[in-house]
Amino acid sequence: NLLVVGQPTRGVDIGAIEFIHRQIIAMRDAGKAVLLISVELDEILSLSDRILVMFDGQIMGEILAKDADEREIGLLMAGVRKEAA
C-alpha cells in the first residue's frame, strides 16, 4: 500500500498535471502511503503532508507542509541545516 512517484508531471501538459495531482491526492485520501520525489517545489508544497529535504545524500530536515516556506526549503536544499538557519 505504498505508491512511489518520481517526477510525476515532468514533460506533461497542464491538463495532465491536474489529472495526475488529483490521482495522487485520491490515493492518499484512500489511505495509501505516497512517497513523492520531485524537483518541482510547488508540486511538493501542494501535494505533501510532510517534506524531507536531502542534500548530498543526507536528510537535512523534515518539515510539515502546512508550516513550510520556500526560503526554509531552499536553505535545506543548499545544505544549511534547520538548526543553523
Backbone as CSV, one residue per row, in Angstrom:
resi,resn,N_x,N_y,N_z,CA_x,CA_y,CA_z,C_x,C_y,C_z
1,ASN,0.814,-1.202,0.000,0.000,0.000,0.000,0.854,1.262,0.000
2,LEU,1.941,1.187,-0.733,2.854,2.315,-0.884,2.963,2.671,-2.356
3,LEU,2.770,3.933,-2.658,2.930,4.438,-4.014,4.168,5.323,-4.033
4,VAL,5.148,4.956,-4.847,6.346,5.772,-5.021,6.217,6.486,-6.357
5,VAL,6.243,7.817,-6.321,6.030,8.620,-7.515,7.257,9.508,-7.719
6,GLY,7.963,9.297,-8.827,9.140,10.098,-9.128,8.894,11.002,-10.322
7,GLN,9.032,12.298,-10.105,8.837,13.298,-11.155,7.534,13.049,-11.928
8,PRO,6.393,13.008,-11.240,5.153,12.569,-11.885,4.649,13.471,-13.004
9,THR,5.048,14.726,-13.015,4.490,15.635,-14.019,5.536,16.178,-14.989
10,ARG,6.686,15.614,-14.963,7.752,16.103,-15.858,7.386,15.831,-17.315
11,GLY,7.346,16.893,-18.099,7.122,16.759,-19.528,5.684,16.563,-19.960
12,VAL,4.722,16.775,-19.059,3.315,16.607,-19.448,2.618,17.971,-19.466
13,ASP,1.483,18.043,-20.167,0.777,19.322,-20.286,-0.035,19.633,-19.032
14,ILE,-0.538,20.851,-18.964,-1.247,21.349,-17.781,-2.428,20.462,-17.402
15,GLY,-3.224,20.054,-18.366,-4.370,19.192,-18.074,-3.941,17.876,-17.461
16,ALA,-2.875,17.312,-17.972,-2.369,16.049,-17.433,-1.819,16.244,-16.025
17,ILE,-1.183,17.383,-15.776,-0.655,17.669,-14.436,-1.789,17.665,-13.422
18,GLU,-2.879,18.358,-13.739,-4.025,18.408,-12.826,-4.593,17.016,-12.586
19,PHE,-4.701,16.204,-13.634,-5.202,14.840,-13.501,-4.282,14.017,-12.603
20,ILE,-2.997,14.103,-12.829,-2.023,13.344,-12.029,-2.100,13.766,-10.566
21,HIS,-2.169,15.066,-10.318,-2.268,15.548,-8.938,-3.532,15.027,-8.259
22,ARG,-4.656,15.046,-8.977,-5.913,14.520,-8.404,-5.788,13.042,-8.070
23,GLN,-5.120,12.282,-8.928,-4.955,10.846,-8.687,-4.079,10.591,-7.463
24,ILE,-3.014,11.355,-7.315,-2.134,11.212,-6.149,-2.898,11.537,-4.876
25,ILE,-3.662,12.620,-4.893,-4.454,13.010,-3.724,-5.512,11.959,-3.409
26,ALA,-6.154,11.409,-4.424,-7.170,10.373,-4.211,-6.555,9.141,-3.559
27,MET,-5.378,8.758,-3.981,-4.724,7.592,-3.376,-4.355,7.883,-1.927
28,ARG,-3.854,9.089,-1.672,-3.541,9.478,-0.293,-4.796,9.435,0.570
29,ASP,-5.887,10.002,0.048,-7.143,10.036,0.795,-7.721,8.645,1.019
30,ALA,-7.344,7.697,0.168,-7.797,6.314,0.316,-6.929,5.539,1.307
31,GLY,-5.974,6.220,1.919,-5.161,5.582,2.945,-3.836,5.020,2.468
32,LYS,-3.508,5.259,1.221,-2.226,4.785,0.701,-1.112,5.725,1.164
33,ALA,0.052,5.154,1.409,1.233,5.971,1.681,1.806,6.393,0.335
34,VAL,2.117,7.673,0.197,2.643,8.190,-1.068,4.004,8.827,-0.804
35,LEU,5.011,8.335,-1.499,6.341,8.930,-1.457,6.524,9.683,-2.764
36,LEU,6.541,11.003,-2.679,6.654,11.863,-3.856,8.085,12.372,-3.953
37,ILE,8.706,12.123,-5.078,10.058,12.610,-5.339,9.951,13.571,-6.509
38,SER,10.289,14.833,-6.258,10.108,15.842,-7.300,11.067,16.999,-7.083
39,VAL,11.445,17.640,-8.176,12.226,18.873,-8.092,11.307,20.088,-8.194
40,GLU,10.031,19.860,-8.419,9.052,20.944,-8.545,8.559,21.344,-7.158
41,LEU,9.060,22.459,-6.650,8.732,22.887,-5.297,7.241,23.136,-5.112
42,ASP,6.588,23.758,-6.087,5.143,23.992,-5.982,4.387,22.674,-5.859
43,GLU,4.809,21.687,-6.620,4.186,20.370,-6.583,4.366,19.732,-5.206
44,ILE,5.553,19.821,-4.675,5.836,19.256,-3.357,4.979,19.939,-2.298
45,LEU,4.936,21.262,-2.331,4.166,22.004,-1.328,2.671,21.727,-1.426
46,SER,2.158,21.526,-2.627,0.714,21.330,-2.777,0.264,19.897,-2.512
47,LEU,1.147,18.924,-2.643,0.735,17.526,-2.518,1.192,16.840,-1.233
48,SER,2.077,17.461,-0.493,2.714,16.772,0.632,2.086,17.106,1.971
49,ASP,2.154,16.132,2.873,1.832,16.361,4.277,3.114,16.684,5.041
50,ARG,4.169,15.925,4.724,5.497,16.128,5.312,6.508,16.230,4.184
51,ILE,7.531,17.034,4.413,8.570,17.216,3.405,9.915,16.894,4.042
52,LEU,10.642,15.985,3.418,12.022,15.704,3.805,12.906,16.253,2.706
53,VAL,13.922,17.010,3.089,14.834,17.601,2.114,16.181,16.914,2.232
54,MET,16.701,16.487,1.077,18.010,15.834,1.052,19.035,16.727,0.371
55,PHE,20.264,16.625,0.861,21.401,17.313,0.257,22.607,16.405,0.401
56,ASP,23.283,16.160,-0.692,24.498,15.349,-0.689,24.271,13.985,-0.024
57,GLY,23.094,13.400,-0.298,22.788,12.067,0.205,22.342,11.998,1.654
58,GLN,22.168,13.143,2.302,21.744,13.166,3.702,20.428,13.920,3.843
59,ILE,19.607,13.466,4.780,18.376,14.192,5.084,18.752,15.412,5.911
60,MET,18.439,16.578,5.377,18.795,17.837,6.031,17.727,18.304,7.018
61,GLY,16.487,17.925,6.775,15.427,18.352,7.666,14.082,17.805,7.247
62,GLU,13.166,17.837,8.185,11.782,17.409,7.959,10.876,18.558,8.362
63,ILE,9.928,18.871,7.493,9.029,20.000,7.709,7.606,19.537,7.430
64,LEU,6.668,19.947,8.258,5.265,19.731,7.924,4.915,20.700,6.803
65,ALA,4.225,20.218,5.794,3.919,21.050,4.628,3.140,22.299,5.018
66,LYS,2.262,22.188,5.996,1.464,23.350,6.403,2.326,24.444,7.024
67,ASP,3.524,24.073,7.513,4.430,25.040,8.128,5.584,25.442,7.211
68,ALA,5.653,24.850,6.037,6.809,25.039,5.154,6.750,26.364,4.413
69,ASP,7.927,26.901,4.156,8.025,28.042,3.251,9.211,27.805,2.318
70,GLU,9.173,28.474,1.177,10.179,28.239,0.143,11.581,28.598,0.614
71,ARG,11.718,29.618,1.437,13.035,30.025,1.929,13.658,28.917,2.771
72,GLU,12.885,28.387,3.704,13.395,27.328,4.576,13.797,26.100,3.761
73,ILE,12.952,25.717,2.824,13.268,24.567,1.982,14.509,24.852,1.142
74,GLY,14.616,26.067,0.620,15.781,26.443,-0.170,17.075,26.341,0.620
75,LEU,17.049,26.776,1.870,18.237,26.664,2.718,18.616,25.205,2.934
76,LEU,17.621,24.370,3.202,17.897,22.942,3.383,18.458,22.333,2.107
77,MET,17.912,22.738,0.961,18.397,22.232,-0.323,19.845,22.638,-0.576
78,ALA,20.260,23.758,0.014,21.635,24.242,-0.147,22.576,23.666,0.903
79,GLY,22.048,22.815,1.784,22.893,22.173,2.781,22.944,22.867,4.120
80,VAL,22.081,23.869,4.330,22.040,24.577,5.605,21.002,23.900,6.484
81,ARG,21.468,23.307,7.569,20.545,22.605,8.470,19.598,23.580,9.150
82,LYS,18.425,23.074,9.488,17.378,23.902,10.088,17.867,24.585,11.367
83,GLU,18.626,23.880,12.196,19.105,24.447,13.455,20.014,25.653,13.207
84,ALA,20.742,25.636,12.076,21.668,26.721,11.769,20.978,27.865,11.038
85,ALA,19.775,27.625,10.544,19.064,28.645,9.764,18.467,29.620,10.673
